[in-house]
Amino acid sequence: AICTAQCAPSPPPRLAFASAFASRLLCRCLARLGSAAAAAAGGRSEEAMAKAAVAEADPSLPENWRRAESKSHPGKFFFFNKQTGEKSWVPPAAVARASRKRPTPGGDSAAAGAGKKKKGKAAAAAAAAAAADDMVPSRKRVNAGDVAPVHALHLLVKHAGSRNPSSWREKKITISKEEARKILAKQRAKIKSAAEAAGGGKTALEAAFRKRAMERSDCSSATRGGCLGFFSFGRMQKAFSGAAFALKPAEMSGIVDSDSGLHLIYRVA
């Protein structure tokens, strides 16, 4: 071994110096990195312990509530509930006091009730006004200078062959004309029966007609009890105008056939 060591060639002086310098530099860098890591770990643990101590030492916080410093706003603390996960910038005691604040007598429920009553009255008033408007017969189909227009109601039953086989009651009407005729004949019988049961006369017949029109007519005038308002001769389809003007006031027609469908007509005036 001695022979081997003595016979081994020794490194050049410059290479030996560079190697020693690199070793010392590496040792210093490793030492500095170790110190920084230890300091950071120690700082975090000390900070966490300080925060935990603050949370546990604060007797004003309710159970499960803690206080912690905001990471995004250093120096500002927030409160959190470990159990529920709830967070707040306001102390939980203040939140609890606000939630326990008593409402005024008859508070929100009374106000809501009053609001509903007001809305109900407003809706009723609007409905009454609309009904009153509907009770005033339209004169938009009366020609200028016509002093003897007809005021009539009608009950329309459409069929597949009608000009527009659709209505508010049914999007697509597929019944045949004969089926529509049978339906209208039954409606006419029901009107007469109801009028007789009510004592007969003009008022009873008109009331019975309006009721059936509201329930069964395929015309949008159903909402007004079948009322078409006043109209001059020729302002309606020819067959309809002829039948309406042929009636006397307070009379009901038989089945009238027009392009729109089959009708019953009641002449008011």
Backbone as CSV, one residue per row, in Angstrom:
resi,resn,N_x,N_y,N_z,CA_x,CA_y,CA_z,C_x,C_y,C_z
1,ALA,0.832,-1.193,0.000,0.000,0.000,0.000,0.867,1.244,0.000
2,ILE,1.977,1.193,0.753,2.873,2.366,0.835,3.516,2.586,-0.512
3,CYS,3.876,1.470,-1.118,4.512,1.553,-2.434,3.576,2.158,-3.462
4,THR,2.299,1.719,-3.381,1.295,2.222,-4.336,1.087,3.705,-4.156
5,ALA,0.956,4.166,-2.886,0.712,5.583,-2.623,1.886,6.433,-3.065
6,GLN,3.049,5.919,-2.855,4.234,6.700,-3.205,4.434,6.725,-4.713
7,CYS,4.044,5.633,-5.354,4.237,5.560,-6.806,3.165,6.299,-7.592
8,ALA,1.982,6.631,-6.921,0.887,7.324,-7.630,1.313,8.733,-7.983
9,PRO,0.984,9.168,-9.170,1.383,10.517,-9.577,0.602,11.590,-8.817
10,SER,1.192,12.604,-8.375,0.520,13.701,-7.645,-0.115,14.659,-8.645
11,PRO,-1.345,15.251,-8.279,-2.054,16.129,-9.213,-1.303,17.435,-9.418
12,PRO,-1.526,18.058,-10.528,-0.882,19.349,-10.759,-1.339,20.363,-9.711
13,PRO,-0.520,21.315,-9.292,-0.862,22.284,-8.220,-2.109,23.102,-8.541
14,ARG,-2.266,23.546,-9.796,-3.429,24.388,-10.119,-4.724,23.595,-10.004
15,LEU,-4.703,22.353,-10.415,-5.912,21.524,-10.341,-6.298,21.231,-8.908
16,ALA,-5.319,20.996,-8.078,-5.607,20.737,-6.660,-6.222,21.951,-6.000
17,PHE,-5.774,23.148,-6.318,-6.288,24.380,-5.710,-7.752,24.625,-6.134
18,ALA,-8.022,24.399,-7.444,-9.390,24.612,-7.938,-10.356,23.640,-7.303
19,SER,-9.925,22.395,-7.112,-10.793,21.394,-6.506,-11.106,21.745,-5.069
20,ALA,-10.135,22.189,-4.331,-10.355,22.565,-2.926,-11.284,23.762,-2.823
21,PHE,-11.128,24.747,-3.727,-11.973,25.952,-3.699,-13.433,25.594,-3.993
22,ALA,-13.650,24.707,-4.973,-15.013,24.299,-5.320,-15.680,23.568,-4.167
23,SER,-14.927,22.743,-3.447,-15.488,22.007,-2.309,-15.932,22.960,-1.218
24,ARG,-15.070,23.955,-0.918,-15.442,24.915,0.133,-16.685,25.719,-0.260
25,LEU,-16.774,26.120,-1.537,-17.928,26.908,-2.011,-19.226,26.109,-1.932
26,LEU,-19.156,24.826,-2.301,-20.327,23.968,-2.237,-20.813,23.790,-0.807
27,CYS,-19.877,23.640,0.123,-20.246,23.482,1.539,-20.937,24.726,2.070
28,ARG,-20.443,25.892,1.690,-21.065,27.139,2.150,-22.499,27.288,1.615
29,CYS,-22.680,26.970,0.332,-24.035,27.084,-0.264,-25.024,26.151,0.415
30,LEU,-24.578,24.923,0.686,-25.455,23.966,1.353,-25.793,24.416,2.751
31,ALA,-24.874,24.992,3.426,-25.115,25.473,4.792,-26.125,26.598,4.805
32,ARG,-25.982,27.537,3.825,-26.923,28.656,3.763,-28.338,28.175,3.449
33,LEU,-28.456,27.253,2.497,-29.786,26.723,2.160,-30.434,26.024,3.340
34,GLY,-29.672,25.285,4.090,-30.209,24.598,5.261,-30.687,25.570,6.306
35,SER,-29.954,26.642,6.508,-30.350,27.648,7.505,-31.636,28.342,7.100
36,ALA,-31.750,28.679,5.795,-32.964,29.361,5.319,-34.186,28.475,5.473
37,ALA,-34.029,27.187,5.121,-35.168,26.264,5.247,-35.583,26.107,6.695
38,ALA,-34.624,25.996,7.565,-34.936,25.850,8.990,-35.626,27.089,9.514
39,ALA,-35.150,28.263,9.075,-35.763,29.513,9.541,-37.198,29.629,9.076
40,ALA,-37.434,29.253,7.785,-38.799,29.334,7.249,-39.729,28.390,7.976
41,ALA,-39.253,27.161,8.199,-40.084,26.186,8.920,-40.369,26.656,10.320
42,GLY,-39.349,27.190,10.950,-39.541,27.678,12.326,-40.493,28.842,12.369
43,GLY,-40.398,29.746,11.311,-41.296,30.907,11.281,-42.729,30.483,11.114
44,ARG,-42.955,29.505,10.216,-44.343,29.058,9.985,-44.921,28.418,11.232
45,SER,-44.115,27.613,11.880,-44.637,26.932,13.061,-44.923,27.936,14.171
46,GLU,-44.044,28.933,14.299,-44.268,29.945,15.337,-45.520,30.756,15.023
47,GLU,-45.713,31.119,13.724,-46.900,31.896,13.342,-48.167,31.096,13.605
48,ALA,-48.155,29.791,13.199,-49.332,28.953,13.414,-49.638,28.810,14.889
49,MET,-48.581,28.639,15.686,-48.788,28.501,17.130,-49.335,29.787,17.722
50,ALA,-48.853,30.928,17.208,-49.342,32.211,17.735,-50.821,32.387,17.428
51,LYS,-51.197,32.041,16.155,-52.615,32.184,15.778,-53.493,31.256,16.597
52,ALA,-53.039,30.026,16.783,-53.814,29.073,17.571,-53.970,29.572,19.000
53,ALA,-52.886,30.139,19.521,-52.942,30.651,20.895,-53.949,31.773,21.013
54,VAL,-53.953,32.683,19.989,-54.906,33.791,20.012,-56.327,33.266,19.982
55,ALA,-56.596,32.281,19.101,-57.942,31.739,18.971,-58.400,31.077,20.256
56,GLU,-57.553,30.327,20.879,-57.933,29.613,22.091,-58.029,30.541,23.289
57,ALA,-57.245,31.632,23.267,-57.219,32.514,24.431,-58.313,33.559,24.409
58,ASP,-59.093,33.647,23.276,-60.134,34.669,23.178,-61.445,34.116,23.722
59,PRO,-61.823,34.513,24.929,-63.047,33.967,25.547,-64.331,34.537,24.960
60,SER,-64.215,35.609,24.150,-65.430,36.224,23.591,-65.976,35.452,22.396
61,LEU,-65.162,34.548,21.832,-65.616,33.775,20.668,-66.489,32.611,21.108
62,PRO,-67.618,32.402,20.426,-68.477,31.255,20.750,-67.763,29.944,20.435
63,GLU,-68.374,28.868,20.831,-67.795,27.550,20.615,-67.591,27.275,19.130
64,ASN,-66.458,26.691,18.781,-66.067,26.309,17.424,-65.644,27.487,16.548
65,TRP,-65.670,28.704,17.087,-65.249,29.860,16.303,-63.785,30.161,16.575
66,ARG,-63.054,30.562,15.550,-61.656,30.919,15.654,-61.401,32.224,14.900
67,ARG,-60.268,32.856,15.227,-59.867,34.070,14.535,-58.553,33.810,13.830
68,ALA,-58.413,34.299,12.604,-57.184,34.079,11.852,-56.870,35.309,11.024
69,GLU,-55.585,35.505,10.748,-55.140,36.640,9.954,-55.323,36.329,8.468
70,SER,-55.822,37.307,7.729,-56.032,37.129,6.305,-54.702,37.116,5.566
71,LYS,-54.546,36.161,4.653,-53.326,36.088,3.845,-53.288,37.190,2.797
72,SER,-54.491,37.522,2.262,-54.547,38.563,1.234,-54.519,39.967,1.815
73,HIS,-54.866,40.091,3.113,-54.838,41.393,3.794,-54.084,41.245,5.114
74,PRO,-52.748,41.200,5.054,-51.950,41.027,6.290,-52.288,42.084,7.331
75,GLY,-52.445,41.624,8.569,-52.800,42.530,9.655,-54.290,42.626,9.899
76,LYS,-55.093,42.067,8.979,-56.543,42.067,9.135,-56.994,40.658,9.467
77,PHE,-57.857,40.541,10.482,-58.277,39.223,10.942,-59.732,38.946,10.564
78,PHE,-60.018,37.677,10.317,-61.387,37.245,10.056,-61.734,36.119,11.015
79,PHE,-63.013,35.786,11.068,-63.496,34.764,11.986,-64.069,33.598,11.187
80,PHE,-63.839,32.377,11.653,-64.364,31.209,10.962,-64.809,30.160,11.965
81,ASN,-65.806,29.386,11.550,-66.349,28.325,12.385,-65.769,26.999,11.910
82,LYS,-65.043,26.334,12.764,-64.377,25.077,12.401,-65.374,23.985,12.027
83,GLN,-66.559,24.047,12.628,-67.539,22.979,12.415,-68.356,23.190,11.148
84,THR,-68.833,24.427,10.949,-69.710,24.697,9.805,-68.982,25.260,8.593
85,GLY,-67.768,25.782,8.795,-67.029,26.390,7.694,-67.441,27.822,7.415
86,GLU,-68.356,28.372,8.218,-68.821,29.740,8.027,-67.687,30.726,8.300
87,LYS,-67.615,31.800,7.486,-66.589,32.831,7.657,-67.236,34.197,7.721
88,SER,-66.584,35.099,8.467,-67.143,36.447,8.590,-66.048,37.419,9.013
89,TRP,-66.138,38.650,8.489,-65.227,39.702,8.939,-65.712,40.294,10.256
90,VAL,-66.994,40.057,10.552,-67.607,40.598,11.770,-67.544,39.548,12.861
91,PRO,-67.249,39.934,14.102,-67.236,38.955,15.199,-68.550,38.202,15.278
92,PRO,-68.529,36.908,15.487,-69.760,36.102,15.496,-70.764,36.536,16.546
93,ALA,-70.309,37.123,17.626,-71.236,37.584,18.670,-72.133,38.682,18.136
94,ALA,-71.578,39.587,17.299,-72.370,40.668,16.714,-73.388,40.129,15.722
95,VAL,-72.967,39.110,14.951,-73.889,38.485,14.003,-75.069,37.849,14.723
96,ALA,-74.757,37.178,15.838,-75.806,36.514,16.610,-76.795,37.531,17.174
97,ARG,-76.268,38.672,17.660,-77.156,39.709,18.218,-78.073,40.269,17.135
98,ALA,-77.534,40.455,15.925,-78.342,40.991,14.827,-79.453,40.027,14.429
99,SER,-79.123,38.726,14.435,-80.130,37.727,14.048,-81.216,37.571,15.093
100,ARG,-80.885,37.925,16.351,-81.888,37.798,17.412,-82.739,39.045,17.568
101,LYS,-82.507,40.050,16.728,-83.272,41.294,16.838,-84.754,41.034,16.598
102,ARG,-85.573,41.513,17.486,-87.009,41.238,17.407,-87.681,42.078,16.326
103,PRO,-88.587,41.470,15.583,-89.337,42.247,14.599,-90.384,43.087,15.284
104,THR,-90.839,44.121,14.623,-91.876,44.966,15.191,-93.178,44.177,15.238
105,PRO,-94.088,44.506,16.179,-95.347,43.770,16.294,-96.098,43.741,14.972
106,GLY,-96.482,42.544,14.586,-97.227,42.390,13.345,-96.357,42.574,12.129
107,GLY,-95.055,42.529,12.288,-94.032,42.874,11.311,-94.249,42.467,9.878
108,ASP,-93.301,41.657,9.384,-93.284,41.358,7.972,-94.534,40.626,7.518
109,SER,-95.018,39.692,8.375,-96.187,38.915,7.966,-97.402,39.803,7.793
110,ALA,-97.530,40.785,8.713,-98.665,41.699,8.612,-98.535,42.560,7.365
111,ALA,-97.294,43.022,7.102,-97.063,43.847,5.927,-97.340,43.049,4.663
112,ALA,-96.882,41.781,4.664,-97.117,40.934,3.499,-98.604,40.711,3.291
113,GLY,-99.311,40.492,4.433,-100.754,40.285,4.329,-101.447,41.511,3.764
114,ALA,-100.994,42.710,4.260,-101.590,43.946,3.766,-101.298,44.116,2.283
115,GLY,-100.044,43.754,1.889,-99.668,43.860,0.485,-100.518,42.961,-0.389
116,LYS,-100.743,41.719,0.106,-101.567,40.788,-0.660,-102.993,41.302,-0.790
117,LYS,-103.507,41.876,0.306,-104.875,42.401,0.262,-104.979,43.537,-0.752
118,LYS,-103.936,44.422,-0.749,-103.954,45.541,-1.691,-103.894,45.040,-3.123
119,LYS,-103.011,44.036,-3.348,-102.900,43.472,-4.688,-104.202,42.799,-5.104
120,GLY,-104.827,42.088,-4.122,-106.089,41.420,-4.415,-107.184,42.415,-4.782
121,LYS,-107.237,43.543,-4.038,-108.233,44.571,-4.324,-107.984,45.214,-5.677
122,ALA,-106.684,45.448,-5.978,-106.342,46.060,-7.263,-106.718,45.144,-8.416
123,ALA,-106.443,43.833,-8.240,-106.778,42.869,-9.282,-108.291,42.788,-9.476
124,ALA,-109.012,42.807,-8.360,-110.469,42.743,-8.439,-111.030,43.979,-9.137
125,ALA,-110.445,45.142,-8.803,-110.897,46.384,-9.428,-110.629,46.366,-10.929
126,ALA,-109.430,45.847,-11.304,-109.088,45.773,-12.728,-110.033,44.828,-13.463
127,ALA,-110.339,43.683,-12.812,-111.249,42.720,-13.428,-112.643,43.318,-13.593
128,ALA,-113.077,44.074,-12.562,-114.399,44.707,-12.628,-114.445,45.739,-13.749
129,ALA,-113.326,46.498,-13.884,-113.271,47.507,-14.942,-113.307,46.843,-16.313
130,ALA,-112.555,45.734,-16.449,-112.554,45.010,-17.724,-113.927,44.453,-18.036
131,ALA,-114.586,43.922,-16.992,-115.932,43.378,-17.182,-116.900,44.479,-17.588
132,ALA,-116.723,45.658,-16.969,-117.598,46.787,-17.305,-117.396,47.204,-18.760
133,ASP,-116.108,47.195,-19.209,-115.829,47.536,-20.601,-116.460,46.527,-21.539
134,ASP,-116.387,45.250,-21.156,-116.974,44.208,-21.985,-118.490,44.324,-22.061
135,MET,-119.089,44.871,-21.004,-120.539,45.004,-20.985,-121.008,46.128,-21.898
136,VAL,-120.087,47.015,-22.282,-120.450,48.086,-23.213,-120.220,47.569,-24.630
137,PRO,-121.272,47.327,-25.398,-121.117,46.741,-26.737,-120.308,47.642,-27.661
138,SER,-119.395,47.020,-28.411,-118.582,47.761,-29.370,-119.439,48.253,-30.541
139,ARG,-119.058,49.387,-31.130,-119.745,49.920,-32.302,-118.771,50.126,-33.462
140,LYS,-117.626,49.424,-33.396,-116.601,49.621,-34.427,-117.024,49.093,-35.800
141,ARG,-118.047,48.224,-35.844,-118.510,47.711,-37.135,-119.791,48.414,-37.619
142,VAL,-120.071,49.546,-37.034,-121.263,50.309,-37.445,-120.842,51.359,-38.471
143,ASN,-121.491,51.348,-39.610,-121.182,52.321,-40.650,-121.646,53.721,-40.238
144,ALA,-120.943,54.703,-40.700,-121.323,56.089,-40.405,-122.712,56.372,-40.970
145,GLY,-123.567,56.946,-40.137,-124.922,57.287,-40.566,-125.932,56.173,-40.398
146,ASP,-125.475,54.963,-39.990,-126.404,53.840,-39.791,-127.117,54.027,-38.464
147,VAL,-128.445,54.183,-38.513,-129.206,54.423,-37.294,-129.903,53.152,-36.801
148,ALA,-129.757,52.046,-37.531,-130.435,50.816,-37.121,-129.497,49.604,-37.209
149,PRO,-128.367,49.644,-36.529,-127.487,48.470,-36.532,-128.065,47.381,-35.629
150,VAL,-127.530,46.186,-35.758,-127.949,45.058,-34.928,-126.917,44.830,-33.825
151,HIS,-127.441,44.516,-32.652,-126.566,44.103,-31.547,-126.843,42.622,-31.320
152,ALA,-125.815,41.773,-31.483,-126.047,40.331,-31.418,-124.953,39.594,-30.646
153,LEU,-125.339,38.401,-30.153,-124.417,37.444,-29.549,-124.354,36.242,-30.486
154,HIS,-123.301,35.459,-30.406,-123.297,34.228,-31.187,-122.479,33.149,-30.475
155,LEU,-122.786,31.917,-30.841,-122.053,30.750,-30.348,-121.558,30.017,-31.581
156,LEU,-120.251,29.947,-31.747,-119.651,29.356,-32.940,-119.046,27.988,-32.639
157,VAL,-119.349,27.023,-33.494,-118.704,25.714,-33.429,-117.995,25.502,-34.763
158,LYS,-116.681,25.441,-34.724,-115.901,25.242,-35.945,-115.776,23.752,-36.277
159,HIS,-115.385,23.492,-37.520,-115.145,22.110,-37.955,-113.917,22.104,-38.858
160,ALA,-113.527,20.927,-39.325,-112.311,20.801,-40.124,-112.372,21.602,-41.415
161,GLY,-113.589,21.841,-41.924,-113.751,22.590,-43.174,-113.909,24.084,-42.971
162,SER,-113.799,24.563,-41.723,-113.933,25.999,-41.457,-112.760,26.771,-42.056
163,ARG,-112.950,28.050,-42.270,-111.911,28.897,-42.861,-110.624,28.874,-42.038
164,ASN,-110.777,28.840,-40.731,-109.622,28.767,-39.819,-109.934,27.729,-38.744
165,PRO,-109.646,26.451,-38.991,-110.012,25.381,-38.043,-109.127,25.345,-36.797
166,SER,-109.171,26.398,-36.038,-108.405,26.507,-34.799,-109.109,27.501,-33.900
167,SER,-108.964,27.315,-32.583,-109.604,28.244,-31.654,-108.872,28.253,-30.324
168,TRP,-109.338,29.100,-29.422,-108.746,29.177,-28.087,-108.983,27.879,-27.321
169,ARG,-109.985,27.121,-27.734,-110.315,25.877,-27.050,-109.473,24.713,-27.558
170,GLU,-109.157,24.742,-28.845,-108.489,23.613,-29.476,-107.591,24.127,-30.604
171,LYS,-106.296,23.774,-30.531,-105.344,24.293,-31.512,-105.674,23.834,-32.924
172,LYS,-106.032,22.568,-33.070,-106.389,22.035,-34.387,-107.731,21.325,-34.289
173,ILE,-108.715,21.865,-34.970,-110.066,21.294,-34.933,-110.222,20.301,-36.082
174,THR,-110.614,19.082,-35.736,-110.679,18.014,-36.746,-112.072,17.421,-36.928
175,ILE,-113.062,17.897,-36.148,-114.396,17.312,-36.267,-115.014,17.675,-37.611
176,SER,-115.930,16.837,-38.056,-116.591,17.085,-39.343,-117.697,18.124,-39.171
177,LYS,-118.227,18.570,-40.287,-119.303,19.562,-40.258,-120.557,18.978,-39.622
178,GLU,-120.817,17.720,-39.881,-121.997,17.077,-39.304,-121.851,16.932,-37.785
179,GLU,-120.637,16.615,-37.350,-120.402,16.531,-35.900,-120.609,17.892,-35.245
180,ALA,-120.135,18.928,-35.905,-120.314,20.287,-35.393,-121.793,20.641,-35.316
181,ARG,-122.548,20.207,-36.304,-123.996,20.482,-36.331,-124.696,19.803,-35.142
182,LYS,-124.299,18.565,-34.846,-124.896,17.851,-33.714,-124.568,18.545,-32.390
183,ILE,-123.325,18.988,-32.272,-122.904,19.697,-31.046,-123.718,20.968,-30.874
184,LEU,-123.891,21.720,-31.952,-124.613,22.993,-31.874,-126.097,22.775,-31.575
185,ALA,-126.657,21.697,-32.103,-128.059,21.390,-31.817,-128.246,21.097,-30.332
186,LYS,-127.295,20.395,-29.740,-127.365,20.111,-28.300,-127.223,21.395,-27.486
187,GLN,-126.339,22.284,-27.928,-126.152,23.555,-27.228,-127.435,24.394,-27.267
188,ARG,-128.101,24.378,-28.391,-129.355,25.145,-28.526,-130.419,24.591,-27.574
189,ALA,-130.478,23.267,-27.483,-131.444,22.642,-26.577,-131.120,22.984,-25.123
190,LYS,-129.866,23.006,-24.768,-129.466,23.347,-23.395,-129.808,24.797,-23.063
191,ILE,-129.636,25.694,-24.038,-129.961,27.111,-23.814,-131.453,27.270,-23.542
192,LYS,-132.263,26.635,-24.357,-133.707,26.742,-24.175,-134.152,26.138,-22.848
193,SER,-133.556,24.997,-22.494,-133.912,24.333,-21.235,-133.529,25.191,-20.032
194,ALA,-132.338,25.798,-20.059,-131.879,26.632,-18.943,-132.740,27.876,-18.813
195,ALA,-133.128,28.459,-19.950,-133.973,29.662,-19.921,-135.344,29.350,-19.328
196,GLU,-135.904,28.221,-19.709,-137.208,27.824,-19.170,-137.123,27.547,-17.676
197,ALA,-136.002,26.894,-17.261,-135.819,26.602,-15.831,-135.679,27.884,-15.019
198,ALA,-135.188,28.956,-15.650,-135.005,30.249,-14.962,-136.255,31.110,-15.020
199,GLY,-137.314,30.585,-15.562,-138.572,31.345,-15.587,-138.944,31.875,-16.944
200,GLY,-138.091,31.665,-17.967,-138.396,32.111,-19.323,-138.273,33.618,-19.476
201,GLY,-138.532,34.091,-20.692,-138.462,35.518,-20.958,-137.121,35.939,-21.539
202,LYS,-137.069,37.204,-21.930,-135.893,37.765,-22.599,-134.631,37.665,-21.750
203,THR,-134.709,38.073,-20.510,-133.528,38.103,-19.644,-132.970,36.703,-19.422
204,ALA,-133.856,35.729,-19.182,-133.427,34.356,-18.928,-132.788,33.748,-20.166
205,LEU,-133.354,34.027,-21.354,-132.816,33.466,-22.587,-131.431,34.051,-22.895
206,GLU,-131.323,35.354,-22.726,-130.024,35.996,-22.984,-128.953,35.487,-22.027
207,ALA,-129.299,35.340,-20.744,-128.341,34.856,-19.746,-127.896,33.432,-20.056
208,ALA,-128.861,32.589,-20.450,-128.543,31.197,-20.780,-127.655,31.133,-22.024
209,PHE,-127.951,31.981,-23.002,-127.150,32.003,-24.226,-125.718,32.436,-23.912
210,ARG,-125.559,33.486,-23.130,-124.221,33.984,-22.782,-123.401,32.902,-22.056
211,LYS,-124.060,32.192,-21.160,-123.347,31.166,-20.390,-122.833,30.057,-21.305
212,ARG,-123.677,29.581,-22.234,-123.260,28.507,-23.128,-122.168,28.990,-24.090
213,ALA,-122.275,30.241,-24.528,-121.262,30.794,-25.429,-119.901,30.876,-24.738
214,MET,-119.898,31.266,-23.476,-118.645,31.363,-22.723,-117.988,29.990,-22.575
215,GLU,-118.808,28.961,-22.449,-118.279,27.621,-22.211,-117.915,26.870,-23.487
216,ARG,-118.640,27.146,-24.608,-118.442,26.284,-25.777,-118.071,26.985,-27.079
217,SER,-118.246,28.282,-27.182,-117.985,28.942,-28.462,-116.509,28.899,-28.838
218,ASP,-116.243,28.656,-30.117,-114.875,28.644,-30.638,-114.396,30.033,-31.032
219,CYS,-115.211,31.045,-30.835,-114.842,32.421,-31.153,-114.225,33.082,-29.926
220,SER,-113.304,34.017,-30.138,-112.692,34.724,-29.007,-113.705,35.571,-28.258
221,SER,-114.853,35.837,-28.869,-115.905,36.597,-28.192,-116.512,35.802,-27.034
222,ALA,-116.093,34.555,-26.868,-116.588,33.727,-25.755,-116.327,34.397,-24.419
223,THR,-115.213,35.127,-24.317,-114.898,35.808,-23.047,-115.918,36.875,-22.714
224,ARG,-116.675,37.325,-23.714,-117.703,38.355,-23.498,-119.105,37.751,-23.613
225,GLY,-119.192,36.446,-23.421,-120.497,35.799,-23.522,-121.011,35.748,-24.952
226,GLY,-120.083,35.776,-25.933,-120.477,35.712,-27.342,-120.855,37.050,-27.940
227,CYS,-120.656,38.130,-27.204,-121.092,39.449,-27.684,-120.226,39.943,-28.841
228,LEU,-120.879,40.313,-29.955,-120.190,40.868,-31.121,-120.373,42.374,-31.215
229,GLY,-121.113,42.937,-30.271,-121.382,44.367,-30.311,-122.398,44.713,-31.382
230,PHE,-122.428,45.979,-31.768,-123.326,46.451,-32.829,-122.607,46.354,-34.178
231,PHE,-123.326,46.050,-35.231,-122.725,46.026,-36.567,-123.792,46.344,-37.609
232,SER,-123.332,46.909,-38.678,-124.219,47.250,-39.789,-124.350,46.055,-40.726
233,PHE,-125.387,46.083,-41.552,-125.594,45.001,-42.505,-124.418,44.978,-43.491
234,GLY,-123.907,43.778,-43.750,-122.803,43.645,-44.680,-121.433,43.703,-44.019
235,ARG,-121.384,44.056,-42.732,-120.085,44.118,-42.044,-119.659,42.740,-41.538
236,MET,-120.577,41.790,-41.552,-120.263,40.396,-41.224,-120.389,39.571,-42.512
237,GLN,-120.062,38.285,-42.446,-120.230,37.430,-43.616,-121.707,37.439,-44.044
238,LYS,-121.951,37.280,-45.322,-123.291,37.452,-45.882,-124.348,36.598,-45.191
239,ALA,-124.068,35.313,-45.008,-125.044,34.413,-44.376,-125.319,34.848,-42.936
240,PHE,-124.269,35.276,-42.237,-124.426,35.681,-40.843,-125.227,36.976,-40.750
241,SER,-124.879,37.954,-41.568,-125.614,39.231,-41.547,-127.092,39.023,-41.867
242,GLY,-127.360,38.215,-42.888,-128.748,37.972,-43.274,-129.545,37.353,-42.135
243,ALA,-128.955,36.364,-41.439,-129.656,35.693,-40.342,-129.846,36.635,-39.149
244,ALA,-128.841,37.428,-38.831,-128.925,38.326,-37.675,-129.983,39.406,-37.881
245,PHE,-130.028,39.992,-39.087,-130.988,41.069,-39.349,-132.401,40.525,-39.536
246,ALA,-132.505,39.220,-39.804,-133.844,38.631,-39.952,-134.488,38.364,-38.602
247,LEU,-133.701,38.317,-37.529,-134.239,38.071,-36.187,-134.874,39.328,-35.604
248,LYS,-135.803,39.116,-34.686,-136.338,40.214,-33.896,-135.542,40.278,-32.600
249,PRO,-135.505,41.410,-31.915,-134.826,41.485,-30.628,-135.342,40.413,-29.663
250,ALA,-134.421,39.783,-28.929,-134.711,38.723,-27.958,-135.054,37.402,-28.610
251,GLU,-134.714,37.230,-29.889,-134.921,35.963,-30.576,-133.588,35.246,-30.801
252,MET,-133.661,33.911,-30.805,-132.485,33.087,-31.089,-132.687,32.372,-32.418
253,SER,-131.645,32.311,-33.195,-131.730,31.696,-34.520,-131.606,30.179,-34.437
254,GLY,-131.820,29.552,-35.588,-131.463,28.150,-35.737,-129.981,28.096,-36.096
255,ILE,-129.530,26.972,-36.633,-128.114,26.828,-36.996,-127.830,27.585,-38.297
256,VAL,-126.850,28.464,-38.249,-126.462,29.284,-39.403,-125.089,28.837,-39.888
257,ASP,-124.991,28.592,-41.184,-123.749,28.090,-41.778,-122.997,29.236,-42.462
258,SER,-121.730,29.418,-42.089,-120.895,30.437,-42.737,-119.503,29.861,-42.981
259,ASP,-118.630,30.656,-43.593,-117.264,30.193,-43.844,-116.505,29.936,-42.542
260,SER,-116.896,30.596,-41.473,-116.207,30.442,-40.191,-116.607,29.163,-39.471
261,GLY,-117.792,28.661,-39.757,-118.293,27.475,-39.086,-119.799,27.535,-38.936
262,LEU,-120.322,26.891,-37.911,-121.754,26.896,-37.654,-122.054,27.780,-36.443
263,HIS,-123.112,28.552,-36.519,-123.435,29.537,-35.483,-124.846,29.376,-34.948
264,LEU,-124.994,29.815,-33.698,-126.294,30.182,-33.139,-126.203,31.670,-32.885
265,ILE,-127.251,32.397,-33.191,-127.237,33.861,-33.022,-128.386,34.279,-32.130
266,TYR,-128.092,35.157,-31.199,-129.137,35.747,-30.362,-129.101,37.254,-30.591
267,ARG,-130.223,37.826,-31.012,-130.294,39.274,-31.264,-130.707,39.991,-29.975
268,VAL,-129.835,40.851,-29.507,-130.118,41.634,-28.296,-130.965,42.838,-28.629
269,ALA,-130.608,43.572,-29.696,-131.349,44.777,-30.074,-131.192,45.013,-31.575
